[in-house]
């Protein structure tokens, strides 16, 4: 659709042409500059487009590259990041800090990663002793990349990928009956644009997780960790721009 301005679909500018004779070194050349263009044409020279379509080539926000598993039995192994600009892979230093907080508690636990992204958190947990991982990723190509990376790392039989919206897809997962390791690392904007849904999801995971489970929530400075369920029980750490909150579900009273 052509946009309208002032009730007119488009306006036609009539341009008159005149021929100017230029004598350069005895050679007569005819040039035909525009006249009556409605403004001082000398003040607005027309740029010749480059072969790249602009002054410099436009680079994508992210470029395909590789990420690495930091520690554990797969430490140093690399896997593919497809460059999707919608993803925000956790920085190595932050991922390492998170697993330093978790410590040996990852061992023998099942992982639930609600916003899988690259799958890095689940891969890291398995490398450090987790039994298996269920990963939810809303972007189908990214979900396929996670499966391919699990295959390349030799852990495909321990990784289950669910392509879908975490706010719905988590209901399709079987309720865990033993302690689990839950990662909730959504796009930071969700804490603003889908704040109610995000908090409800975190609250629900805290409810269904068996005692001894660990829940890790990643946000940025726009989110107030004081809004989390059982707010006083979270260990909150700052790794700018990331804010990491960790909660260990206690044994049921009585």
C-alpha positions as CSV (number, residue, x, y, z in Angstrom):
1,X,0.0,0.0,0.0
2,X,1.3,3.5,-0.9
3,X,1.2,5.8,2.2
4,X,-1.0,8.9,1.9
5,X,0.1,12.4,2.9
6,X,-2.4,15.3,3.1
7,X,-5.0,13.2,1.3
8,X,-2.9,12.7,-1.8
9,X,-1.6,9.3,-2.8
10,X,1.4,10.8,-4.5
11,X,2.4,14.0,-6.2
12,X,4.1,14.4,-9.6
13,X,7.0,16.8,-9.9
14,X,7.4,18.3,-13.4
15,X,11.0,18.7,-14.3
16,X,12.2,20.8,-17.1
17,X,15.5,20.0,-18.9
18,X,17.9,22.4,-20.4
19,X,21.1,21.7,-22.2
20,X,24.3,23.3,-21.1
21,X,27.4,23.3,-23.3
22,X,30.7,22.8,-21.5
23,X,34.0,23.2,-23.2
24,X,36.8,21.2,-21.6
25,X,40.1,21.1,-23.3
26,X,38.5,21.8,-26.6
27,X,36.0,18.9,-26.2
28,X,32.3,19.9,-26.4
29,X,30.2,18.0,-23.9
30,X,26.5,18.3,-23.4
31,X,25.2,17.9,-19.8
32,X,21.6,17.9,-18.8
33,X,21.1,19.0,-15.2
34,X,17.5,19.2,-13.8
35,X,15.9,22.6,-13.4
36,X,13.0,23.7,-11.2
37,X,13.4,20.9,-8.7
38,X,11.6,22.9,-6.1
39,X,14.7,23.5,-4.0
40,X,18.3,24.4,-4.3
41,X,19.6,21.3,-6.0
42,X,23.3,22.4,-5.5
43,X,22.7,22.1,-1.7
44,X,21.5,18.5,-2.0
45,X,23.8,16.5,-4.2
46,X,22.6,13.0,-5.1
47,X,25.0,10.3,-3.7
48,X,26.0,7.5,-6.0
49,X,25.0,4.2,-4.3
50,X,28.0,2.0,-3.6
51,X,28.0,-1.7,-4.7
52,X,27.1,-2.5,-1.1
53,X,24.0,-0.4,-1.1
54,X,25.4,2.2,1.3
55,X,28.4,3.8,2.7
56,X,29.5,0.6,4.5
57,X,28.2,-2.9,4.4
58,X,25.4,-3.6,6.9
59,X,26.4,-6.2,9.4
60,X,23.8,-8.5,11.0
61,X,23.3,-8.0,14.7
62,X,24.8,-11.4,15.4
63,X,26.9,-13.7,13.2
64,X,27.0,-17.5,13.3
65,X,29.7,-18.7,15.6
66,X,30.5,-21.3,18.2
67,X,29.9,-21.4,21.9
68,X,31.7,-23.7,24.4
69,X,30.9,-25.9,27.3
70,X,32.9,-24.4,30.2
71,X,33.3,-27.2,32.7
72,X,32.6,-30.8,33.5
73,X,33.3,-33.9,31.3
74,X,32.5,-31.9,28.1
75,X,34.5,-28.9,29.2
76,X,36.0,-27.2,26.1
77,X,33.7,-28.8,23.6
78,X,32.1,-26.4,21.2
79,X,28.7,-26.2,19.7
80,X,27.0,-24.1,17.0
81,X,25.3,-20.8,17.6
82,X,23.3,-19.9,14.5
83,X,23.5,-16.1,15.0
84,X,19.8,-15.6,15.6
85,X,19.5,-11.9,16.7
86,X,16.6,-12.8,18.9
87,X,18.8,-14.9,21.1
88,X,20.9,-13.6,24.0
89,X,23.5,-16.3,24.8
90,X,24.6,-15.9,28.4
91,X,28.2,-14.8,28.6
92,X,30.8,-17.4,29.6
93,X,31.7,-15.6,32.8
94,X,28.1,-15.4,33.9
95,X,27.4,-19.0,33.0
96,X,30.5,-20.1,35.0
97,X,29.4,-18.0,37.9
98,X,25.9,-19.6,37.9
99,X,27.4,-23.1,37.9
100,X,29.8,-22.1,40.7
101,X,26.7,-21.1,42.7
102,X,25.0,-24.4,41.8
103,X,28.1,-26.4,42.6
104,X,27.7,-30.2,42.8
105,X,23.9,-29.9,43.2
106,X,23.6,-30.3,39.4
107,X,24.7,-33.9,39.7
108,X,22.0,-36.5,39.2
109,X,19.3,-34.0,38.6
110,X,17.0,-33.7,35.6
111,X,17.1,-30.2,34.0
112,X,14.1,-28.2,32.8
113,X,15.1,-25.2,30.7
114,X,12.1,-23.1,30.0
115,X,13.7,-20.7,27.5
116,X,16.3,-22.9,25.8
117,X,17.8,-20.4,23.4
118,X,21.1,-22.1,22.4
119,X,20.7,-24.9,24.9
120,X,23.9,-23.8,26.6
121,X,22.6,-24.0,30.2
122,X,21.3,-27.6,29.7
123,X,24.5,-28.7,28.0
124,X,26.5,-27.2,30.8
125,X,24.4,-29.0,33.4
126,X,24.7,-32.4,31.7
127,X,28.4,-31.9,31.4
128,X,28.5,-31.3,35.2
129,X,26.5,-34.5,36.1
130,X,22.9,-33.8,35.3
131,X,21.0,-36.9,34.2
132,X,19.0,-35.4,31.3
133,X,17.4,-32.2,30.1
134,X,14.0,-31.1,28.8
135,X,14.4,-27.9,26.8
136,X,11.6,-25.6,25.6
137,X,12.4,-23.3,22.8
138,X,9.7,-21.3,20.9
139,X,11.7,-20.7,17.7
140,X,11.6,-23.9,15.6
141,X,14.9,-23.4,13.8
142,X,16.6,-22.8,17.1
143,X,15.0,-25.9,18.5
144,X,16.3,-27.8,15.6
145,X,19.8,-26.4,16.2
146,X,19.7,-27.5,19.8
147,X,18.9,-31.0,18.7
148,X,21.7,-31.0,16.2
149,X,24.2,-29.7,18.8
150,X,23.1,-32.3,21.3
151,X,23.8,-34.9,18.6
152,X,27.3,-33.4,17.9
153,X,28.1,-33.4,21.6
154,X,27.0,-37.1,21.9
155,X,24.2,-36.5,24.4
156,X,21.1,-36.6,22.0
157,X,19.7,-39.5,24.1
158,X,19.7,-37.3,27.2
159,X,18.1,-34.2,25.6
160,X,14.4,-33.8,24.9
161,X,13.5,-30.6,23.0
162,X,10.0,-29.2,22.9
163,X,9.4,-26.5,20.3
164,X,6.7,-24.1,21.6
165,X,5.9,-21.2,23.9
166,X,7.1,-21.9,27.4
167,X,4.0,-20.3,28.9
168,X,2.0,-23.2,27.4
169,X,4.5,-25.9,26.6
170,X,5.6,-26.4,30.3
171,X,2.1,-27.9,30.9
172,X,3.0,-30.7,28.6
173,X,5.9,-31.8,30.7
174,X,5.4,-34.5,33.2
175,X,5.4,-33.2,36.8
176,X,8.8,-34.1,38.3
177,X,8.9,-36.5,41.2
178,X,12.5,-36.0,42.2
179,X,14.6,-32.9,42.6
180,X,15.2,-30.9,39.4
181,X,17.3,-28.1,38.2
182,X,15.1,-25.4,36.5
183,X,16.4,-22.6,34.4
184,X,14.2,-19.6,33.7
185,X,16.2,-17.3,31.4
186,X,13.6,-15.5,29.2
187,X,14.2,-12.5,27.0
188,X,14.7,-9.6,29.4
189,X,11.9,-7.7,27.7
190,X,9.5,-10.3,29.0
191,X,9.9,-8.9,32.5
192,X,8.3,-5.7,31.1
193,X,6.1,-6.8,28.3
194,X,4.9,-10.1,29.8
195,X,5.6,-9.5,33.4
196,X,2.5,-11.1,34.8
197,X,2.8,-14.2,32.7
198,X,6.5,-14.5,33.6
199,X,6.0,-14.2,37.3
200,X,3.1,-16.7,37.2
201,X,5.3,-19.2,35.3
202,X,8.1,-18.8,37.9
203,X,5.6,-19.2,40.7
204,X,4.1,-22.3,39.1
205,X,7.5,-23.9,38.7
206,X,8.3,-23.2,42.4
207,X,5.0,-25.0,43.3
208,X,5.5,-28.1,41.3
209,X,9.2,-28.6,41.9
210,X,9.9,-31.3,44.5
211,X,11.8,-30.4,47.6
212,X,15.5,-30.0,47.0
213,X,15.0,-28.6,43.6
214,X,17.0,-25.5,42.4
215,X,15.3,-22.7,40.4
216,X,17.6,-20.2,38.6
217,X,16.1,-17.0,37.2
218,X,18.0,-14.7,35.0
219,X,16.8,-11.1,34.4
220,X,18.2,-7.6,34.0
221,X,18.1,-4.5,36.3
222,X,14.5,-3.6,35.2
223,X,13.1,-6.6,37.2
224,X,12.7,-6.4,41.0
225,X,13.7,-9.8,42.5
226,X,11.5,-8.8,45.5
227,X,8.5,-9.8,43.3
228,X,9.6,-13.4,43.2
229,X,7.7,-16.0,45.3
230,X,9.4,-16.5,48.7
231,X,11.4,-13.4,47.9
232,X,13.5,-13.6,51.0
233,X,14.8,-17.0,50.2
234,X,16.5,-16.2,46.9
235,X,20.2,-15.7,46.6
236,X,20.5,-12.7,44.2
237,X,23.8,-11.9,42.4
238,X,24.6,-9.1,39.9
239,X,26.7,-9.8,36.8
240,X,25.8,-6.7,34.8
241,X,23.7,-6.6,32.8
242,X,22.5,-9.9,34.1
243,X,20.9,-10.4,37.5
244,X,20.9,-14.0,38.7
245,X,18.5,-15.3,41.4
246,X,18.8,-18.8,42.8
247,X,16.2,-20.6,45.0
248,X,16.5,-24.0,46.6
249,X,13.1,-25.4,47.6
250,X,13.1,-26.5,51.2
251,X,11.7,-29.7,52.5
252,X,8.0,-29.6,53.3
253,X,7.3,-28.6,56.9
254,X,5.9,-31.3,59.2
